[in-house]
């Protein structure tokens, strides 16, 4: 298909309205129409803008949904056409929503470990204190205190059992801080973005174990085992210590009839 007049000025090559079908475009190669066609682009409605201050808006424009002064035109959101209960976020079970405590946090790999040897060392530390208590000759220490109410701390430290208990308690307190720091670093190496600070161990090992386990549980969805083991260890330690002290006192009283504190036998 070519132009009929040889003297006519030929347009440049490009896409032009098809003279045979207004719904499409046809490629003009500069001398004749080709067989290549393309759908004609559909006209788009201009974006609505908010009227300027003081500008009159006709009732017809208002009926068509022109935005009011200070507002802005908004595009339809995909979820706005859906029923409330059918929207994607609401259709998820509670446990699978992003803020659920059972869901792993971003950056924390699935199946990330929750406990290392450091936290178990902290959990079992009260048992070491109990062993130190059992090595103490508490009967001779009690007799020394009752016979000499004004005995000094330096004199008490001469008692091997008392000295071992005192120095052992200091050593355990220092070891607790060291293990808490190592555990805090270990959690960071496993990818935990939030960690219970090791300084809480200064209060007690049980405080650190509880806080640390709760923070881990919120990120990994598990990790409360140290709490239950620590609770059992502390109960066993307390009961054993109470029974041991009362048994020593009862043995001391029964073996020294008529003993009066402050009077040498």
C-alpha positions in Angstrom: 0.0 0.0 0.0 1.6 3.3 -1.2 0.6 6.9 -1.5 -1.3 7.7 -4.8 0.4 11.0 -5.5 4.1 10.7 -6.4 4.7 14.4 -5.7 3.3 14.3 -2.2 5.7 14.8 0.7 6.2 11.5 2.4 6.1 11.5 6.2 8.9 10.0 8.2 8.9 6.3 9.2 6.9 5.6 12.3 3.7 4.4 13.8 0.6 6.1 12.6 -3.2 5.6 12.8 -4.2 2.8 10.6 -6.3 4.3 7.7 -8.3 1.1 7.6 -8.9 0.5 11.4 -8.9 3.4 13.9 -8.5 1.0 16.8 -4.9 0.2 15.9 -1.7 1.7 14.6 0.2 0.6 11.5 3.9 1.0 10.7 4.8 3.5 7.9 8.3 2.7 6.6 8.7 6.0 4.9 7.4 5.0 1.5 4.5 2.6 2.1 2.4 1.0 4.7 3.7 -2.3 6.1 1.8 -5.2 7.5 2.9 -4.6 11.1 0.2 -3.3 13.3 -0.1 -2.5 17.1 -3.1 -1.7 19.3 -3.8 2.0 19.7 -3.0 3.3 23.2 -6.1 3.9 25.3 -6.6 7.5 26.6 -6.1 7.9 30.4 -8.1 10.1 32.6 -6.1 13.0 34.2 -5.3 12.7 37.9 -7.6 14.6 40.2 -6.0 17.2 42.3 -7.3 19.1 45.3 -8.8 22.5 44.5 -6.8 25.5 45.5 -7.9 27.7 48.4 -11.0 29.7 47.4 -11.5 27.8 44.1 -15.1 27.0 43.2 -15.9 23.3 42.8 -19.1 22.6 40.8 -21.7 20.2 42.2 -21.0 18.0 39.2 -17.3 17.7 40.0 -18.2 17.0 43.7 -20.5 14.2 42.5 -17.7 12.7 40.6 -15.6 12.5 43.7 -13.2 15.5 43.5 -11.1 15.6 46.6 -11.9 18.3 49.1 -9.5 21.2 50.0 -6.5 19.8 51.9 -7.1 16.3 50.8 -5.5 14.2 48.1 -6.7 11.7 45.6 -6.1 8.1 46.7 -5.8 5.0 44.7 -8.0 2.0 45.5 -6.1 -0.4 47.7 -6.5 -4.1 46.8 -7.7 -5.0 50.3 -10.3 -2.3 50.4 -12.5 -4.3 48.0 -12.2 -7.4 50.2 -14.4 -8.3 53.2 -12.8 -7.4 56.5 -12.3 -11.0 57.5 -10.9 -12.0 54.1 -8.0 -9.6 54.0 -4.7 -11.5 53.9 -3.3 -10.3 57.3 -6.5 -11.1 59.2 -6.8 -14.5 57.6 -3.6 -15.6 59.2 -3.8 -17.6 62.5 -2.7 -15.6 65.5 0.5 -17.7 66.0 1.7 -17.1 62.5 1.4 -13.3 62.5 4.8 -11.5 62.4 4.7 -10.2 66.0 3.9 -13.5 67.5 6.3 -14.7 70.2 6.4 -18.1 68.6 7.8 -16.8 65.3 11.6 -16.5 64.8 12.8 -12.9 64.4 14.3 -11.8 61.1 18.0 -12.5 61.0 17.7 -15.5 63.4 17.9 -18.8 61.5 15.3 -21.5 61.9 16.4 -24.0 64.5 19.0 -21.6 66.1 20.3 -23.1 69.3 19.0 -21.5 72.5 21.4 -22.9 75.1 25.2 -23.4 75.4 27.4 -24.7 78.1 27.7 -21.2 79.6 24.0 -21.0 80.7 24.1 -24.5 82.1 27.1 -23.7 84.2 25.2 -20.7 85.6 22.1 -22.9 86.3 24.1 -25.5 88.2 26.2 -23.1 90.1 24.1 -23.2 93.3 25.0 -26.9 93.6 28.7 -25.9 94.0 27.7 -23.6 96.9 25.9 -26.6 98.5 29.1 -28.7 98.2 31.1 -25.9 99.9 28.5 -25.9 102.7 28.9 -29.6 103.2 32.6 -29.4 103.6 32.3 -26.9 106.4 32.7 -28.1 110.0 29.7 -26.0 111.1 29.6 -27.6 114.5 33.0 -26.4 115.6 32.3 -23.0 114.0 29.0 -22.7 116.0 30.7 -23.7 119.2 33.4 -21.0 118.6 30.8 -18.3 118.1 28.7 -19.2 121.0 31.6 -19.4 123.4 33.1 -16.1 122.1 30.2 -13.8 121.1 32.7 -10.9 120.4 35.0 -13.0 118.2 36.4 -10.9 115.3 36.1 -11.6 111.6 39.9 -12.2 111.4 39.6 -14.9 114.0 36.7 -16.5 112.1 38.8 -16.6 109.0 41.2 -18.8 110.8 38.6 -21.5 110.8 39.3 -23.5 107.6 35.6 -24.2 106.9 34.6 -20.5 107.3 37.5 -19.4 105.2 36.7 -21.9 102.4 33.0 -20.8 102.4 34.0 -17.1 102.3 36.6 -17.3 99.6 34.5 -19.9 97.7 31.5 -17.5 97.7 33.7 -14.7 96.2 35.0 -17.0 93.6 31.6 -18.2 92.6 30.3 -14.6 92.3 33.2 -13.8 90.0 32.6 -17.0 88.0 29.0 -16.1 87.6 29.8 -12.8 86.0 32.3 -14.4 83.7 29.8 -17.1 82.6 27.1 -14.5 82.0 29.5 -12.4 79.8 30.4 -15.6 77.8 26.7 -16.5 77.4 25.8 -13.0 76.3 28.6 -13.2 73.6 27.5 -16.7 72.6 23.9 -15.5 71.9 25.3 -12.7 69.8 27.3 -15.2 67.8 24.1 -17.3 67.2 22.5 -14.2 65.6 20.2 -13.0 68.4 19.5 -9.3 67.8 18.3 -8.8 71.4 20.1 -10.2 74.4 19.5 -10.0 78.2 22.4 -8.0 79.5 25.0 -9.9 81.5 25.1 -7.3 84.2 21.8 -8.6 85.6 23.8 -11.6 86.9 25.2 -9.3 89.6 21.9 -9.6 91.4 21.7 -13.4 91.3 22.1 -16.3 88.9 18.4 -17.0 89.0 17.5 -13.4 87.9 19.8 -13.7 84.9 18.5 -17.1 83.9 14.9 -15.9 84.0 15.5 -12.7 82.0 17.8 -14.4 79.5 15.4 -17.3 78.8 12.4 -15.0 78.3 14.2 -12.8 75.8 15.4 -15.9 73.9 11.9 -17.3 73.9 10.5 -14.2 72.3 12.9 -14.5 69.4 13.3 -18.2 68.9 10.0 -19.5 70.1 11.6 -21.7 72.6 14.3 -21.7 75.3 12.6 -21.8 78.7 14.3 -25.1 79.8 17.0 -23.2 81.8 14.3 -21.6 83.9 12.7 -24.9 85.0 16.1 -26.5 85.7 17.3 -23.5 87.7 14.1 -23.5 89.7 14.5 -27.2 90.6 18.2 -26.7 91.5 17.4 -23.7 93.7 14.6 -25.5 95.5 16.8 -28.6 96.1 19.7 -26.4 97.3 17.6 -24.4 99.7 15.9 -27.5 101.2 19.2 -29.4 101.5 20.8 -26.4 103.2 18.0 -25.9 105.7 17.9 -29.6 106.6 21.7 -29.7 107.0 21.8 -26.6 109.3 19.0 -27.7 111.5 20.5 -31.2 111.8 23.9 -29.7 112.9 22.2 -27.4 115.4 20.2 -30.3 116.9 23.3 -32.5 117.1 25.2 -29.7 118.8 22.5 -29.0 121.4 22.0 -32.7 122.1 25.7 -33.3 122.6 26.2 -30.4 125.0 23.5 -30.6 127.7 23.2 -27.5 129.9 25.3 -25.4 127.6 24.8 -21.7 128.1 26.0 -19.3 125.4 28.8 -17.0 126.6 30.0 -19.4 129.4 32.8 -21.7 128.6 32.0 -25.4 129.3 
